Amino acid sequence: MFQPTKDLVASVRAKQNCVDGKQAKQELAVNQGFLIDVREASEYQTGAPKAAIHISRGLLEFKLPVLAPDLKTAIYLYCASGGRAVLAAEQLKRLGYQNITVLTSSPTELCTIFPS
């Protein structure tokens, strides 16, 4: 049965740990995790926090295990509207990652929270 993407994202989001950028910054200062931008390269180039690592959604499952082989590493994901980050978080949990958080702040907000 077809499920509209909007509904899928909403149901997956309900199962994810979501925080705003300010909370993420506080947590990252303690846990030394990774801030991952899962937008496409062209979106990333329009502006991203200096602390962010760009791994587009389509390559995340292949590249993250090299960057973060420890499945307990804190991973913070964001995109433009949250949909890709939510779906990426679900996939990473399927790979075995245990400490995944989705950011609710926009990339513009994150650039002010995580200044260069």
Buried (B, 14 or more C-beta within 10 A) or exposed (E): EEEEEEEBBEEBBEEBEBBEBEBBBEBBEEBEBBBBBBBBEEBBEEEBBEBBBBBBBEEBBEBBBEEBEEBEBBBBBBBBEBBBBBBBBBBBBEEEBEBBBBBBBBBEBBBEBBEE
